[in-house]
Amino acid sequence: MDFPHNHSTNFPSPSSSSTSSSTARQPPPSTATTITTDNDPMHSWWESVSKQRSRILSLSYLLPSDGTTLSSLADSDRPALSLLSSPAAYSLISSALSSPTSGSGSDPLCQWLYETFQSSDPHLRLLVLSFLPLLSGTYLSRIHTSDSSSFPSFSGFEAVLLAVYSSEVKSRSGKPLLVQIPDLSQPSLYHAPRNKPADDRSRQSVGLLSPPLEPHLAVKSTKRAVIVGTALDCYYKQVSQMPAWSKLDFCTFAAAWAGQDCPCRTKLDGDDLDHHESGNGNSNGHDHFFRKDSGFSNGTRSRDGDDVGTEDDVIKDVVVEMDNLGINKEDAENLEKKGVRIPLPWELLRPVVTILGHCLFGPSNSEDEKDAASIAIRCLYARASHDLAPQAILALQSLIRLDKSARAAAKAAATVVANAPSNANTPSKAKKPEILLVSK
């Protein structure tokens, strides 16, 4: 194949070589300017800020009800992060995503989220991911509701989810996600095996966390759980940078996805909580009737699936148990207001449990986030018990026990501090150093 050459542009002419030999050795001015610009951190920062301002200003045109709020955020030094931490901006976008007409192919907000995620700016991508719990929660709840035909098409929601999914497909490069399973017969930093370990490298086992991902151009019903679960994997990668409202939304939808009418969520709490063993030793009557079958043995549903109780009674019992654990009762009641019960295959449930684990034990998380995650994992544990999902039961049971031990330790520490004698008016004197006299 012949390539066209432009000798007059790329190379100096022979007639002018004697007069411009020194100039020919220098790079073209435009190339030198480009190299200097690419290496200039100030220019890169300004380019990023300009891109963020442009996207936020375009968002303000889509939400004209309070455009001044978004416009003021665009004028900050960090526009995307300012929007990420703005309660007023979250309220605007949340209302737009939750409206009955949202999620269609002509939804301008979904189009904005899709185009913004295509940007190479990490802060803009983080901004889109922060709304992933609300978007996926609304999408899955509407898909599985009884009157889903009353909603418009969900192609807007699905376009955003596919964009996030495609980015993860590209980053994994067709490779699966593997995890090294520890071998207790080999010594580690935390233990020494009883028997002499055998130096056998072949005994190292590897677990498959997620198989290789296939590219998809549309969200099919058979692949919906994989696509949404993979998008939540992307969310988990940045979960430490997510604002509190994003994680609270996720915990709210996770609890609703598990189902709203099962009292088994307090099973592990009713088995061995201290308040059941104190006083006269009587329990409140709902800590021994839990069963791992498809029907509820006491409460809102019988084996035949017919309603035999009221949901208010179940919620009341749950609120009592959450109060005994020291969890805010308002959080337990609010979790009943979003989402519907949906199918939870392991491809979707695994990233959900992983994110809830961070919300529960993240060192920088607020108490509201931890309380909401604590309620969500109990709801999911009850659902997994009825579905007989061993992987989910083991994972959620571990999280519940860790949560209980952490709350018990925190309560004991608070009791010690409260009972410790202290006198704020008496200043503490520094202890004088001891002086030893040695005689000769």
N, C-alpha and C positions, 0 to 999 in steps of 0.2 A: 504494500500500500504506500503510495506517495503522499507525503505530508507537504503542504505549502510552506514555503520559506519566505520571509520578508526580510531580505538582507539589509534594506535601507533602515529598518527599525531596530533590529537586534544587533547588527554589527556595523562598525564604521566603514565607510567607503575607502578604497585604497588611495584615492587622491587626497583625502583629508587626513591620512594617517600621520603624515609628518607634522601637521599643525595641531593635532589634538590627541597625541599619543598619551599624554598624562590624563586627559579627560576620559579616554576609553577604558582606562584601568579602574575607574570609579564606578560603583553601581548606579543605576538610574536613580534620579531624585525621588521618583514615586516609590520605588522599592525601598529605599532607605527610610522614607517617611513611614511606610507601612510597618517595617521592622521595628522602628522606634515606637510607633503607636501600640503595637501588639505587646511590647514589653513594658509599657507604661502602666503601672497599677492604677494610677489616678484616672487614666482614660478608660480602663476596663470598668472601674467603679462607676464612673459617670455614664457609661454606656448601659450598664445594668440598671442604674437608677432611672435613666430615660425610658428604657423598655418597660420597667415596672410602672412608671407614671402613665405611660401611654395605655397600658392594659387596664389600669384602675380607672382612668378617665373614661375609657370606652365602657367600662362596667357602670359608671355613674349615669351614662346615657340610657342604659337598660333599666335602671332603677331610679326613675325621675322623682319619685315621691320624696326622697331626701338626698338629692344629689350633692348638697353642700357637704354632707358628712364624708362621702367618698372623695370629693374634690380636695378637702382639707387633708385627708390622709395621703393623697397623691403628692402633696407639696412637702412631705417630710423627707428626711434624709434616707429613710429605709421604708419606702412605700408599702412593699409587700408584707413586711413584718409588722408594720403599723396596722394594716388592715387585719392581719392575722390575730392581733391582740385587741381589736376594737369590739366591744360588745354591741355597739350600735350597728356596725357593719355586719356582724354576724346575724343580728336580728333581721336586717333587711334581706340578706341572702337566704337565710333560713325560711323566712316567710315566702320568698319567691319559689324556693325548691319544694316547699310543702303545699303549695297551692294546688287545687284539683286539676288545673290545666297545665301543670309543669310536666316535663319529661317527654314531650312530643318531639318529632323531628324538626319542627319549626320553633322550638323553645329557644329564645335568644340567650338565656342564661346557660343552658346546656352547651350551646354553640360557643359561648365565651369560655366556659370551662375546658371544652375540647381544644380550642385554639390556644388557650393559655398553657395547657399542659404540653403542647408541642414545642413550646419555647425551651431553649437551652438554659435559661436562667434557673438556678436551683431554688431560689426563693419563690418564684412564680409557680414552679411545680409543687413546692411544699404547700403553697396556698391552696392549690387545687386538691391535693391529697387531704387537707384538713377537712374538707367538706365531703370526703368519701363516705364516712359513716352515715351522714344524713342522706346522701344520695342513694347509697346501696340499701339503707334501711327502708327508705320510701319506696324504692323500686321493688324490692323483694316483697314488701308488705302488700303493695298493690297487685303484684303478679299473682299472689296466692290468696287474695281476698275473694269472697264469694261474688261480688259484683265488679270484678275486674273489667268487664266489658263496658262499664260506664265511663272508664277513663280513656283518654286518647292513647295513641300509640306510645310505646316506651322507647322509641328509637333514639331520642335525645339522651336519656339515661344510659342506654346501651352503648352509644357512641363514646361517651366518656369512659365507661368501664372497659371497653375494648381498647381505647387509647392507653390506659394504664396497663392493661394486660399485655398489649403488644410491646410496650417498653420493657416489661419483665421478661418476655420471650426473647427479646434481643439481648438483654443483659446476661441471661443464663446460657445463651449460645447452644441450645439443644442439650444441655447437660442436666442431669437430675440433681436434686438437693439431697445430700447424704449426711448422715450423722454417725459419729463414732460411738459405739456402745461400749461402755467401760467393762473391762474384764476384772472381776473381783479377785481372781486367782493371781493377778499380777499386782505387785506393790505400787502404791501411789503416795502422794503427799499426805493423805489423810488416814491411811491404814496400812497394816502389814499383814499379809495372808498367814493363816495358821500353818498351812503346809508349804513346803518349799516350792516356789513357783517354777514351772517348767518354761524354759526359754523357747517358746513356740510362737513364732510370729503369725502363723496361719490361724491362730485362735482369735485374732482380733476380728470382731464382727462389725459390720457396717449396716446401719439401718437406712431404709429409703424414706426420706421425709416427704419428697414430692417427685413424681416421675418427670421425664422431659416434657416440656410444654409444646403443644402444636399450635401453629398460627391459625387464627379464626377471623373470618370476615364478618360474621354475624353471631348473635347470641342465640343458640339453639337451646331448647329445653333440656336436652341431655348434657349440655356443656355449661349450663348456667352456673352451677355450683363451683365448677373449676375456675371459671372466669372471674366470678366475684371473689372466690377465695384467694386467687392469685393477686387480684387487686388489693385485697386486705393484707397480703404479704408485703406488698409495696408500702402500704400504710404503716405496717409494723416496723419497717426499716427506719422510718422517721418518727416513730411514736414518741420518742423522748423530746422532740421539738414541737409536738402538737400542743395547742392550747387546751385549757381545762374543758371548755365547752365542747370541743370535738370529742374528747374521750368520754365525757358524760353522755353525749348523744349515742356513742357506740354502746356503752353499758346499758342505756335505756332500751335500745333496739334489741340487744342480745337477750335481755330478760324477756322482752315481749315475744321474740322468736321462739323461745322455749315453751311458751304457753302461759296462760293467765289463771288457770283454775286448778292447779295442782298443789296440795299441801305438803308434798314430799320434799319440797325444797329445804325444809328445816329438819330433815331426818337426822343428819349428823350432829346438828346442834341439840336436838332433843335427846340424843343417846347419853351424853355424858357432860352436859353443862353443869356448872357448879350450882346454879340456882335450882336445879331439879333435885339436888341432894341436900340442900340446906332446909332449915325450918322443920316442918312436919314430915318431909320426905315425900309429899304427894306431888305428882306432876299435874300439868294442866289438861291431861287427857288426850293429847294428840301426838305423843312421842313414842307410841308403841303400835300404831295401826298402819304404819307405812308398809307398802308391798311393792315389789318390782314386777308387777304384771301390767297388762295393758289397760286395766280399769282401776279406779281409785276405790280403796276399801272403806274409806270414810271421808266424807266431805262432799265434793260436787259431782262425782260420777260413780256409777256402779259398774260391774263387770259387763253389763249389756250396753254400756255407753250412755244410759239415760241419765239426765240430770236429776239428782235427788237432793241437792242442797242448794245453797245460795253462794254466789261468788263472794259476796260481802263477808260471809263468815270465814271463808278461807283467807281472804286478804287480812281480816282482823287477826287471825291466828299468826299469819306471817309477820304482821307489824309487831305483835307481842314478842315473837322470837327475835326479831331484829333489834327491838328495844333492849332485850336481855343481853344481846351481844354488844350493846353500846353503839348501834348503828342508828343514824337519824331516821325516825319513823316517816318523815315527809318523803325521804328518798324512796322508801318501799312503796309508798302510795303513788308517787309520781311515775314509777316504772310500769304502772298498769295503764298508762295513757297513750303509749306510742306503739305502733306496729301490731302485727298479728302473728299467730302461730304459723310457722313455715316448716317445710322439710329441712332436716339438718344432716346431710351426709357428711362423712368425715372430711371430704375435700373442703367443705365450707366451715365445719366446726373446728378443725385444727387451728387455722389462723385466728378464729374467734377466741379460742381458749388461750392462745399465746398472747394476744393483745390484752385480754383480761388479766393475765398474770402480771403484765407490766403495770396496768392500772392499779392492781392490788398492792404491789410491792415496790413500785417505783419510788426512789428516795425523795424526789422533788414533787410528788403528787400530793394534792390536798386531801383532807379528810373526806370531803364530799366525793372525790373520785374513788377513794378506797372503799367508802361505804357503798357507792353505786356498783362497783365491781364485785364487792362481797355479796350483794343481793343477786347480781346476774349469775355468778357461778353457782349459787344454790339453785336458782331456777333451772339452769342448764343441767345440773346434776340430777334433779328430779326428772327432767325430760330424758336424759340418758338412761336412767334407771328403768323407765317405762319402755324405752326403745331397745333395751338390752344391748347397749353399745359398750363393749368392754374397754376399748381405748379411751373413750370419753369418760367413762366411770372412773377409771384409774387416775386420769389426769385431773379431773375436777375434784375427786375425793382428796387428792394430795393438796390441791390449792385450798380447799376448805379447812383441812387440818392445819396447814401452815398459817392460814388466816386466824384460826382460833388460838393457836399458840402465840402468835404475835400480839393479838389483842389481850390475851391473858397476861403476857409479860409486860405490856404497856400499862395495864391496869394495876398490876402489882407494883410496878415502879412508881406510878402516881400515888398509890397508897403509902408507900414508904416515904415519899417526899412530903406528903400531907401530914404524916404522923411524926416527922422528924422535928424535934424541938429547935426553935430558932428565935433569936432575939435581935431584931434589926437595929435596936438602939445601942447595943453593945458592940463596939468595934473589936474586931479580932486583932490580937497582937501577934506580931511575927515572932517566932521562936528564935531565941538567941543561939548562935552557934556555940557548941561546947568547946571549951579551951582546956587542954590538958597541959598541966605543968610537970615538967620532968626535972628532978633534982640530980645534980651531978655528984 
